[in-house]
């Protein structure tokens, strides 16, 4: 996949992102950028508004790297453009512009955060 093939995800109502092995975002759609309040590309979770949750987000990424299999989980971000948000997430390994990466797709679970 390449960035032009991912542009369709900018018009969809869920978060979609790509991270390299170091945990740096190398692509993010409009929804994740809106949730972060800035462009996530070139940044790590620890550099974004949800930095307090970076360790647990990275741990979920590591599970995918280690197993090579898709992971389905809920992730909590304490600070975002939505305030606190619980996300229903699927992360999986894929190829992005010739590089092995973790892809993520998610949506915000409406309602009170538990």
ZAMAR-561528 format. One record per atom (N, C-alpha, C): x negated, y negated, z negated; residue in three letters; atom name. Coordinates in steps of 0.2 Angstrom, whole numbers, plus 2048, in hexadecimal, padded with zeros to 3 digits. Atoms other than C-alpha are relative to their C-alpha. Example, Ala and Ser with C-alpha at 12.3 -4.5 7.8 and 13.67 -1.06 7.14 Angstrom:
BEGIN
px	py	pz	type	atom
7FC	806	800	ala	N
7C2	816	7D9	ala	CA
7FC	7FA	800	ala	C
804	806	801	ser	N
7BC	805	7DC	ser	CA
804	7FB	7FD	ser	C
This chain:
BEGIN
px	py	pz	type	atom
7FC	806	800	unk	N
800	800	800	unk	CA
7FC	7FA	800	unk	C
803	806	801	unk	N
7FB	7EE	802	unk	CA
805	7FB	7FE	unk	C
7FB	805	803	unk	N
802	7DE	7FC	unk	CA
805	7FE	804	unk	C
7FB	802	7FC	unk	N
80C	7DA	80B	unk	CA
806	805	800	unk	C
7FB	7FB	801	unk	N
815	7EA	809	unk	CA
804	800	7FA	unk	C
7FD	800	807	unk	N
819	7E6	7F7	unk	CA
805	7FA	800	unk	C
7FC	806	800	unk	N
822	7D5	7FC	unk	CA
807	801	7FF	unk	C
7F9	7FE	801	unk	N
833	7DE	7FC	unk	CA
802	800	7F9	unk	C
7FF	800	807	unk	N
831	7DF	7E9	unk	CA
801	7F9	7FD	unk	C
7FF	807	803	unk	N
832	7CC	7E7	unk	CA
807	7FE	800	unk	C
7F9	802	7FF	unk	N
844	7CC	7EC	unk	CA
805	805	7FC	unk	C
7FC	7FB	804	unk	N
849	7DA	7E0	unk	CA
800	7FE	7F9	unk	C
7FF	803	807	unk	N
850	7D7	7CE	unk	CA
7FC	804	7FB	unk	C
804	7FD	805	unk	N
842	7E1	7C5	unk	CA
7F9	7FF	800	unk	C
807	801	800	unk	N
830	7E0	7C0	unk	CA
7FD	805	804	unk	C
805	7FB	7FD	unk	N
823	7E8	7CB	unk	CA
7F9	7FD	800	unk	C
806	802	800	unk	N
811	7E7	7C9	unk	CA
7FB	805	802	unk	C
805	7FB	7FF	unk	N
800	7EF	7CD	unk	CA
7FA	7FE	7FC	unk	C
806	802	804	unk	N
7F1	7F0	7C2	unk	CA
7FA	805	802	unk	C
806	7FC	7FF	unk	N
7DF	7F6	7C5	unk	CA
7FE	804	7FA	unk	C
802	7FC	805	unk	N
7D6	802	7BA	unk	CA
7FE	7FC	7FA	unk	C
802	804	806	unk	N
7D0	7F4	7AF	unk	CA
806	7FC	7FD	unk	C
7FA	802	803	unk	N
7E2	7EF	7AB	unk	CA
801	7F9	803	unk	C
7FF	806	7FD	unk	N
7E1	7DF	7B6	unk	CA
806	800	805	unk	C
7FB	800	7FB	unk	N
7F1	7DB	7C0	unk	CA
7FD	7FE	807	unk	C
802	802	7FA	unk	N
7ED	7DB	7D2	unk	CA
806	7FE	805	unk	C
7FA	802	7FD	unk	N
7FF	7D8	7D8	unk	CA
806	800	7FB	unk	C
7FA	800	804	unk	N
80F	7D3	7D0	unk	CA
805	7FC	803	unk	C
7FB	804	7FD	unk	N
820	7CE	7D6	unk	CA
802	7FA	7FC	unk	C
7FD	807	802	unk	N
82A	7BE	7D3	unk	CA
803	802	7F8	unk	C
7FD	7FF	806	unk	N
833	7C6	7C4	unk	CA
7FB	801	7FA	unk	C
805	800	805	unk	N
824	7CB	7BA	unk	CA
7FC	7F9	7FF	unk	C
803	807	800	unk	N
81C	7BA	7BE	unk	CA
805	7FB	7FC	unk	C
7FB	804	804	unk	N
82C	7B2	7B7	unk	CA
800	802	7F9	unk	C
800	7FD	807	unk	N
82C	7BD	7A8	unk	CA
7F9	7FD	7FC	unk	C
807	802	803	unk	N
819	7B8	7A5	unk	CA
800	7F8	7FF	unk	C
800	808	7FF	unk	N
81D	7A5	7A9	unk	CA
7FA	7FE	804	unk	C
806	802	7FB	unk	N
80E	7A6	7B5	unk	CA
7FE	806	804	unk	C
802	7FB	7FC	unk	N
806	7B0	7C2	unk	CA
7FB	805	7FD	unk	C
804	7FB	804	unk	N
7FF	7C0	7BB	unk	CA
7FA	803	803	unk	C
805	7FE	7FC	unk	N
7F3	7C4	7C9	unk	CA
7F9	7FE	7FD	unk	C
806	802	803	unk	N
7E1	7C4	7C2	unk	CA
800	800	7F9	unk	C
7FF	801	808	unk	N
7E7	7C5	7B0	unk	CA
801	807	7FD	unk	C
7FE	7FA	804	unk	N
7E8	7D3	7A3	unk	CA
805	7FE	7FB	unk	C
7FB	801	805	unk	N
7F6	7D5	797	unk	CA
7FE	7FC	7FA	unk	C
802	804	806	unk	N
7EB	7CE	789	unk	CA
7FF	7F9	802	unk	C
801	807	7FD	unk	N
7EA	7BE	794	unk	CA
807	7FC	801	unk	C
7F9	802	7FF	unk	N
7FD	7BC	795	unk	CA
804	7FF	7FA	unk	C
7FC	802	806	unk	N
80B	7B6	78A	unk	CA
801	806	7FC	unk	C
7FE	7FA	804	unk	N
80E	7C8	784	unk	CA
7F9	803	7FD	unk	C
806	7FE	802	unk	N
7FC	7C9	77E	unk	CA
800	804	7F9	unk	C
7FF	7FC	806	unk	N
802	7D0	76D	unk	CA
802	807	801	unk	C
7FE	7F9	7FE	unk	N
808	7DF	776	unk	CA
7FB	803	805	unk	C
805	7FD	7FB	unk	N
7F9	7E2	781	unk	CA
7FD	806	7FF	unk	C
803	7FA	802	unk	N
7F2	7F0	778	unk	CA
805	806	801	unk	C
7FB	7FA	7FF	unk	N
802	7FB	779	unk	CA
801	800	807	unk	C
7FF	800	7F9	unk	N
804	7F6	78B	unk	CA
7FB	804	804	unk	C
806	7FD	7FD	unk	N
7F3	7FB	78F	unk	CA
800	808	7FF	unk	C
800	7F9	802	unk	N
7F5	80C	786	unk	CA
805	804	804	unk	C
7FB	7FC	7FB	unk	N
804	810	791	unk	CA
7FD	801	807	unk	C
804	800	7FA	unk	N
7F9	80C	7A0	unk	CA
7FB	806	800	unk	C
805	7FA	801	unk	N
7EC	818	799	unk	CA
803	807	801	unk	C
7FD	7FA	7FF	unk	N
7F8	826	798	unk	CA
801	802	807	unk	C
7FF	7FE	7F9	unk	N
7FC	825	7AA	unk	CA
7F9	801	804	unk	C
807	7FE	7FD	unk	N
7E9	824	7AF	unk	CA
7FE	807	7FE	unk	C
803	7FA	803	unk	N
7E5	833	7A4	unk	CA
804	806	803	unk	C
7FC	7FA	7FE	unk	N
7F4	83E	7AA	unk	CA
801	800	808	unk	C
7FE	800	7F9	unk	N
7F6	838	7BC	unk	CA
807	801	802	unk	C
7F9	7FF	7FF	unk	N
808	83A	7BA	unk	CA
804	7FA	7FE	unk	C
7FC	806	802	unk	N
816	82D	7B9	unk	CA
802	801	7F8	unk	C
7FE	801	807	unk	N
81A	827	7A7	unk	CA
807	7FC	800	unk	C
7F9	804	801	unk	N
82C	821	7A2	unk	CA
800	7FE	7F9	unk	C
800	803	807	unk	N
82D	816	793	unk	CA
803	7FA	7FF	unk	C
7FD	807	802	unk	N
834	807	78A	unk	CA
7FA	7FC	7FD	unk	C
805	804	803	unk	N
828	7F9	787	unk	CA
803	7F9	7FD	unk	C
7FE	806	803	unk	N
82A	7EA	77C	unk	CA
7FB	7FA	801	unk	C
804	806	7FF	unk	N
824	7D9	780	unk	CA
803	7FA	7FB	unk	C
7FE	805	806	unk	N
825	7CC	771	unk	CA
801	7F9	803	unk	C
7FF	806	7FD	unk	N
823	7BD	77C	unk	CA
800	800	807	unk	C
800	800	7F8	unk	N
828	7BA	78E	unk	CA
805	7FA	801	unk	C
7FB	805	7FE	unk	N
833	7AE	798	unk	CA
807	802	7FE	unk	C
7FA	7FE	802	unk	N
841	7B8	791	unk	CA
800	801	7F8	unk	C
801	7FF	807	unk	N
83B	7B7	77F	unk	CA
7FE	807	7FE	unk	C
802	7F9	801	unk	N
83A	7C9	777	unk	CA
804	804	806	unk	C
7FD	7FC	7FB	unk	N
83E	7D6	785	unk	CA
7FE	807	7FF	unk	C
802	7F8	800	unk	N
83F	7E9	785	unk	CA
801	802	807	unk	C
801	7FE	7F9	unk	N
83A	7F0	796	unk	CA
801	807	801	unk	C
800	7F9	7FE	unk	N
83F	801	79D	unk	CA
7FB	800	806	unk	C
806	800	7FB	unk	N
82F	805	7A7	unk	CA
7FE	807	802	unk	C
803	7FA	7FD	unk	N
828	812	7B3	unk	CA
7FA	7FE	803	unk	C
806	801	7FE	unk	N
816	812	7B6	unk	CA
7FD	806	804	unk	C
802	7FB	7FC	unk	N
80D	81C	7C3	unk	CA
7FA	7FE	804	unk	C
806	801	7FC	unk	N
7FD	81E	7CD	unk	CA
801	800	807	unk	C
7FF	801	7F9	unk	N
7FC	818	7DF	unk	CA
7FA	7FD	803	unk	C
805	803	7FC	unk	N
7F1	811	7EC	unk	CA
802	7F9	802	unk	C
7FF	807	7FE	unk	N
7F0	7FE	7EE	unk	CA
7FA	7FD	804	unk	C
805	803	7FC	unk	N
7E5	7F7	7FC	unk	CA
7F9	805	7FF	unk	C
805	7FB	800	unk	N
7DA	807	7FB	unk	CA
7FD	801	7F9	unk	C
802	7FF	807	unk	N
7D8	806	7E8	unk	CA
805	804	7FC	unk	C
7FB	7FC	805	unk	N
7E0	812	7DB	unk	CA
802	7FB	7FB	unk	C
7FD	805	805	unk	N
7EB	808	7D0	unk	CA
806	803	7FC	unk	C
7FA	7FF	804	unk	N
7F9	809	7C3	unk	CA
806	7FB	803	unk	C
7FA	804	7FE	unk	N
80A	803	7CA	unk	CA
805	800	7FB	unk	C
7FA	800	805	unk	N
818	7FE	7BF	unk	CA
806	7FD	803	unk	C
7FA	803	7FF	unk	N
82A	7FB	7C1	unk	CA
804	800	7FA	unk	C
7FC	801	806	unk	N
836	7F5	7B4	unk	CA
805	7FB	800	unk	C
7FB	805	801	unk	N
845	7EC	7AF	unk	CA
801	7FF	7F9	unk	C
7FF	802	807	unk	N
84A	7E3	79F	unk	CA
807	803	7FE	unk	C
7FA	7FD	803	unk	N
857	7EC	794	unk	CA
803	7FA	7FD	unk	C
7FD	805	803	unk	N
864	7E0	790	unk	CA
803	801	7F9	unk	C
7FE	7FF	806	unk	N
86A	7DD	77F	unk	CA
7FB	7FE	7FA	unk	C
805	802	805	unk	N
862	7DB	76E	unk	CA
7FA	805	800	unk	C
806	7FC	800	unk	N
850	7E1	76C	unk	CA
800	803	7F9	unk	C
800	7FC	806	unk	N
84E	7EF	760	unk	CA
7F9	800	7FD	unk	C
